[in-house]
């Protein structure tokens, strides 16, 4: 017997290893009557192998807090509170796993908040204050062809230019491009530049945030031809080789097949037509267009097996060296080269790091595909690029991989999918079922993320991926690699033909699935709280192994209830005040300006959760429009609301405008309206919109949501929130008491 009363672990005896045994001395004496804490301690003891998986979660919590609080005082308060709780847990007792877990979680959360704060300061760069048209010299940093939109996108270093940010991005029409536009070239161009766009609506895509962390101070359009002042060094212009490879692939395969083939080879998505890209998104196959885990895995696996088989042919090598180690080294080199060739984007780097970790595990003889590998990859990304946490790419990729591994680590699933001696048809059916079940779990895991970021999610993706993933991994990519290899001898044409047919089948599958009734679920912008609860539930369920993982049902039910009861707004107003959209009871959307452009129209439809086309507001029965304005009457909960929106730059007399304002509850305009314009509820003119950004209005709840209230006033936002009404709207998310709508008879 050991001193603590447990049995020894001698050979042949029945006992437990001391390192694996829950020790009662870990519990402080003061906890003698605290049964819930004792149970929690016992539970964490059983889950001790899973505790390291929560390290990136704790770090991510601090990063998420930083993005959502958007105030240095709150950041300091959060870091101080987390540090205090960590110190209290450290000093209150020793040996307790609960206190250790609390200490590390609080400490890592504080570190995460400080890390993203430091990162935002580290990448800080000047931002253009107002639109300008200027002639300037710049060095090309990155070339990104966008052939589907007939342009090339250049990221430029402007150097010491006094009036411009050091880094800008410019779109160049194809007619002004030439072969000299390569990385490292010094050029002279005339362009119209403007500050990075902020979200047009609450919950819409915020390019200004992404631009801040990329160091972009302005974006714009090139005007006229571009002059080459100094050509690029061809030996170091990697983009030149990437473009040549992309052009070569598109020459071998025509149309959409060539565009997607170039994407798989080089990561160049610019040639994919919008209808094909939309079909891939709606069918749940868009992940095939983003060079990430699937593609890197295919390259690594193919190189590993090929090198292993080739080296095994030579007995001197097979007898003297560990061939798996040599093959893993070659596969790692291939992964790095493929990552560089496809542009070294964050998702590709993330997949490359994961592949390298797997190869290292294979070299060491350890299990490679584990949740600890996923946690290590997530920790690596969060330390280097903490801003990636709030992006859809990070969330989608890690959610998918975590769900897959958690599914296949379950003992019953392991038993179900294990290889065994059985008839061929039965084995094939087991493989197909495993693909379907895996795809279904991935779709469930990704659905809340897709709904939050894109307001849409595919329903048939699990079925489509049963065909698409094996087709891409085992047919398309090997054929494309073989064709490129045979092109060195001029023998690749037959293989290119086969590859084109396979890619055409993939595109046809995407269009077929996306056109089925009910293929896509659309929802308006989700509450951040609901999204956070669902994510927390998913992590709780996947990262624990014991039965208490079922507690995840509680936040899931609450989050789904919040999503289900979330009512779509009635009115959408963009941040410039030019575009207004109104929803009726039949979920139809009418636009104030019919020439709003595809981007604005699609963005509003997406945020409204409507899969269809918008109408012209002037064609509505309850709208009265002329060349200058529209007057619309809406009925909600038995109350009539009157909205007045201007839609021209023509002169309107102050007297007529003031009279119209008094008859309206809501007035929207891209102009600065005079003080005499006093509607019954709210005046959303340029003065207010410049302070709070775009807004949505729910007439039933009399609630206004603003872009500033949604995203917060971070360093990259350019709202002027010094207006007391605007401050109240930001603080409460609705109108203040002194701005309640007056009755119509007043």
Secondary structure, DSSP 4 states (H G I P E B T S, - for coil): --TTSPPP--TTS----GGGSPPGGGS-GGGTT-HHHHHHHHHHHHTGGGGGGGHHHHHHHHHHHHHHH--HHHHHHHHHHHHHHHHHHHHH-SS-HHHHHHHHHHHHHHHHHHHHHHHHHHT------S-EEEEEEEEEEEEEEEGGGTEEEEEEE-TT-TTS-SEEEEEEEGGG--TT--TT-EEEEEEEEEPPPPPSSTTS--HHHHHHHHT--EEEEE-S--EEEE---TTT-HHHHHHHHHHHHHHHS-HHHHHHHHHHHH---TTS-HHHHHHHHHTT-GGGGS-SHHHHHHHHHHHHHHHHHHHHT-HHHHHHS-HHHHHHHHHHHHHHHHHHHTT--HHHHHHHHHHHHHHHHHHHT---SSHHHHHHHHHHHHHH-GGGGGSHHHHHHHHHHHHHHHHHHSHHHHHHHS--S--HHHHHHHHHHHHHHHHHHHHHHHHHHHHHHHSEEESSHHHHHHHHHHHIIIIIHHHHHHHHHHGGGT--HHHHHHHHHHHHHHHHHHHHHHTSTT-EEE--PPPHHHHHHHHHHHHHHHH--SGGGGGHHHHHHHHHHHHHTPPPPSEEE-TTS--EEEE-TTS-EEES-TT--HHHHHHHHHHHT--S--EEGGGSTTEEE-SSEEEEEEEETTEEEEEEEE---S---HHHHHHHHHT-SEEE-SS---TT---SSEEESHHHHHHH-SEEEETTTTEEEEHHHHH---TT------SHHHHHHHHHSS--GGGPPPPTT-
